Amino acid sequence: MRPPGRDVAAIAAAVCVLTATVAYAQFGRGGFFGFGAGRIATQQDFDGRFHYCRIVYRQSPDGRDGSWRTDYPRADINFSIRFSELTKANVAFNAQREPNHLLVNLGGPELFGCPVVILSAPGAVSINDAEALNLRTYLLKGGFLWVDDFWGTEAWNQWTQEIGKVLPPEEYPIEDISAADPIMREMFDLEKIPQITNVTFWVKNNGKTSEREEDSAVVHVRAIRDRHRRIMVLMTHNTDVGDSFEREREDSEYSRLFSPPGYALGINVLLYAMTQ
């Protein structure tokens, strides 16, 4: 039986006390489409430990702001460190004690080395037929996709169009997540997901959080489930959870407000995905 969830105050205390190592991983040039994005993971990069796996994708000409690089690499690094500190997960670190976070393609075999993959700014993504088949196979075999940081109706419509190529909505409908869902109670008890904006917007707009005014005023936490009710795709819309990782300690008040609930959700999501 799962132990009772912990209050988010516990993670707030941890974030205040612990000091994350800011370490930038070095990547070779060439990478994805030859523009120096970094090296896509190969089979040799997977060592049985946890790797933060970020999806590299082609940007749609119809997509809104953002790209696969949104919050990269600082979010990947900081979350990996916190995940190792706040759970018993065996997180991969390299010889320099830097988190061994990885880049993966939607259409590549390396996707299947990751129990969880994270895709930032999904309102900018373009998915072709081969990628859709690969991602669908990954998800139906037990994989988990978390998409985060997209704002407003236009970005939502772009994403639902693209994920519909992977999981047709008539067969795999999108549904809202309630506070009673197990993913909200996995380690930390979360009643809701706050609206987290990037720190620059927050400072310039005197604490406002809705980046698209009324069109992004309400945070949506939604999911696509398999036939056994396991969540395959988690969508955090009208919020930027990744920025609560990336921007930790850049502004003390921002970090106090947003990093604890952001990390609490992130840890819940990964523990859920890795134990279902």
C-alpha positions in Angstrom: 0.0 0.0 0.0 1.3 3.4 -0.9 2.2 5.6 2.1 0.2 8.8 2.6 1.3 11.7 0.4 3.5 14.4 1.7 2.7 18.1 2.0 4.3 20.4 -0.6 5.8 22.3 2.4 8.3 19.4 2.6 9.6 20.1 -0.9 9.6 23.8 -0.2 12.0 23.3 2.7 14.2 21.0 0.6 14.5 23.5 -2.2 15.4 26.2 0.2 18.1 24.1 1.9 19.6 22.2 -0.9 21.8 23.9 -3.5 21.5 22.5 -7.0 24.7 22.2 -9.0 24.4 24.2 -12.1 26.2 22.1 -14.6 25.9 22.5 -18.4 26.4 19.3 -20.3 28.6 19.5 -23.4 27.3 18.3 -26.7 29.0 17.9 -30.0 28.1 19.9 -33.0 26.0 18.7 -35.9 23.2 17.0 -34.0 19.6 17.2 -35.1 19.2 18.5 -38.6 22.8 19.8 -38.4 22.2 23.0 -36.5 24.3 22.1 -33.4 21.4 21.0 -31.3 23.4 18.3 -29.5 23.9 14.6 -29.8 20.9 12.4 -30.0 21.1 9.5 -27.6 22.3 6.1 -28.7 21.8 2.6 -27.1 25.2 3.0 -25.4 23.9 6.1 -23.4 21.4 4.0 -21.5 22.8 2.4 -18.4 19.8 1.2 -16.5 19.6 4.4 -14.4 17.1 7.2 -14.8 17.8 9.7 -17.6 15.8 12.9 -18.1 14.8 12.4 -21.8 13.9 15.4 -23.8 12.2 15.1 -27.2 13.8 16.9 -30.1 11.2 17.7 -32.8 10.7 19.6 -36.1 9.0 22.9 -35.6 5.7 23.4 -37.4 5.3 26.5 -39.6 1.8 26.8 -38.0 3.1 26.5 -34.4 3.2 29.3 -31.9 6.1 30.4 -29.8 8.7 28.0 -28.6 10.7 25.0 -29.7 12.0 21.8 -28.3 14.8 23.8 -26.7 12.4 25.6 -24.4 13.9 25.4 -20.8 16.9 23.4 -22.1 19.3 22.4 -20.6 18.8 24.0 -17.2 15.4 22.4 -16.5 16.8 18.9 -17.4 19.8 19.4 -15.2 18.0 20.9 -12.2 15.2 18.4 -12.2 17.6 15.5 -12.4 19.5 16.8 -9.4 16.3 17.4 -7.3 14.9 14.0 -8.3 18.0 12.3 -7.0 17.9 14.3 -3.8 14.2 14.0 -3.0 13.6 10.4 -4.0 15.4 7.1 -4.0 15.6 7.0 -7.8 18.9 6.0 -9.3 19.6 9.0 -11.4 22.4 8.8 -14.0 25.4 11.1 -13.4 28.5 11.2 -15.4 32.1 11.1 -14.1 32.0 14.8 -13.5 28.9 14.4 -11.3 26.7 16.1 -13.9 23.3 14.6 -14.6 23.4 12.5 -17.7 20.2 13.9 -19.4 19.5 12.8 -23.0 18.0 14.0 -26.3 15.7 11.7 -28.2 13.9 11.9 -31.5 10.2 11.2 -31.9 10.9 8.7 -34.7 14.1 7.1 -33.3 14.7 3.7 -31.6 16.3 5.6 -28.6 12.8 6.6 -27.6 12.2 3.1 -26.2 15.1 3.5 -23.7 13.2 6.1 -21.8 10.3 5.2 -19.4 9.3 8.9 -19.5 9.9 11.5 -22.2 9.3 15.3 -21.9 8.3 17.5 -24.8 8.4 21.3 -24.3 6.3 23.8 -26.2 4.0 21.3 -27.9 2.1 24.0 -29.7 5.2 24.3 -32.0 5.5 20.6 -32.8 5.1 18.9 -36.2 4.8 15.1 -36.3 5.1 13.1 -39.5 3.6 9.6 -40.2 6.7 7.7 -39.3 7.1 9.6 -36.0 3.4 9.1 -35.2 3.7 5.4 -35.6 6.9 5.2 -33.5 5.4 7.3 -30.7 2.2 5.4 -30.8 4.1 2.1 -30.4 6.1 3.5 -27.6 3.1 4.7 -25.7 1.1 1.6 -26.1 4.0 -0.5 -25.0 4.1 1.4 -21.7 5.9 4.6 -22.4 4.8 8.0 -21.0 4.9 11.4 -22.6 4.6 14.7 -20.7 4.0 17.8 -22.7 4.3 21.2 -20.9 4.5 25.0 -21.6 2.0 25.9 -24.2 -0.5 28.7 -23.9 -3.9 29.6 -25.3 -6.3 28.2 -27.8 -4.1 28.3 -30.9 -1.3 26.3 -29.3 -3.8 23.8 -27.9 -5.4 23.3 -31.3 -2.0 22.8 -32.9 -1.0 20.2 -30.3 -4.3 18.2 -30.5 -4.1 18.1 -34.2 -0.6 16.6 -34.0 -1.2 14.1 -31.2 -4.4 13.1 -33.0 -2.1 11.6 -35.6 -0.6 9.4 -32.9 -3.6 8.5 -30.8 -6.9 9.2 -32.7 -9.3 11.1 -30.4 -12.3 8.9 -31.2 -10.3 5.9 -29.8 -8.2 7.8 -27.2 -10.1 10.9 -26.0 -8.5 13.7 -24.0 -9.9 14.1 -20.5 -9.3 16.4 -17.5 -7.3 15.2 -14.5 -8.9 15.8 -11.1 -7.2 16.3 -7.7 -8.4 12.8 -6.8 -6.4 11.2 -9.6 -3.5 8.9 -8.4 -0.9 11.0 -10.3 -1.8 14.0 -8.0 -1.2 11.8 -4.9 1.8 9.8 -5.9 4.3 11.3 -3.4 3.0 14.8 -2.7 -0.6 15.6 -2.2 -1.6 18.3 -4.8 -5.0 19.9 -4.9 -4.3 21.8 -8.1 -1.6 22.8 -10.4 -0.6 26.5 -10.2 -0.2 28.7 -13.2 3.6 29.0 -13.5 5.0 31.6 -16.0 8.5 32.3 -17.0 10.4 34.5 -14.5 11.0 37.4 -17.0 7.2 37.7 -17.8 6.4 37.5 -14.1 8.8 40.3 -13.1 7.9 42.6 -16.0 4.2 42.2 -15.4 4.2 42.7 -11.7 3.3 39.1 -10.8 0.9 38.3 -13.5 1.0 34.7 -14.7 -1.3 34.4 -17.7 0.9 34.8 -20.8 -2.0 35.0 -23.2 -4.3 37.2 -21.1 -7.9 35.8 -21.0 -7.1 33.1 -23.5 -4.8 31.4 -21.1 -6.4 32.4 -17.8 -7.3 28.8 -16.7 -4.7 26.0 -16.2 -5.7 22.7 -17.7 -4.2 19.4 -16.6 -5.3 16.7 -19.1 -4.5 13.2 -20.1 -4.9 10.5 -22.7 -5.2 7.0 -21.2 -4.9 3.5 -22.5 -7.6 0.9 -22.3 -6.5 0.0 -18.8 -6.8 3.6 -17.7 -3.1 4.2 -17.4 -2.1 7.7 -18.4 0.0 7.6 -21.5 0.1 11.4 -22.3 0.0 14.1 -19.7 -0.6 17.7 -20.8 -0.1 20.7 -18.6 -1.6 23.6 -20.6 -1.6 27.3 -19.8 1.3 26.8 -17.4 5.1 26.3 -17.6 6.1 23.7 -15.0 9.5 23.4 -16.7 10.3 27.0 -15.8 10.0 26.1 -12.1 12.9 23.8 -12.6 14.9 26.0 -15.0 14.6 29.2 -13.1 15.1 27.9 -9.6 17.0 30.5 -7.4 17.1 33.1 -10.2 14.6 35.2 -8.1 13.9 34.3 -4.5 10.2 35.2 -4.5 9.6 33.4 -7.8 11.4 30.3 -6.5 9.4 30.4 -3.2 6.1 30.6 -5.1 6.6 28.3 -8.0 9.5 25.8 -7.5 8.0 23.8 -4.7 4.7 23.0 -6.5 6.5 22.5 -9.8 9.0 20.0 -8.4 6.2 18.3 -6.4 4.2 17.8 -9.7 7.3 16.7 -11.6 8.2 14.1 -9.0 4.6 12.8 -8.8 4.5 12.5 -12.6 7.8 10.6 -12.9 7.1 8.2 -10.0 3.6 7.5 -11.5 5.0 6.9 -15.0 7.8 4.6 -13.7 5.6 2.5 -11.5 2.5 1.9 -13.5 
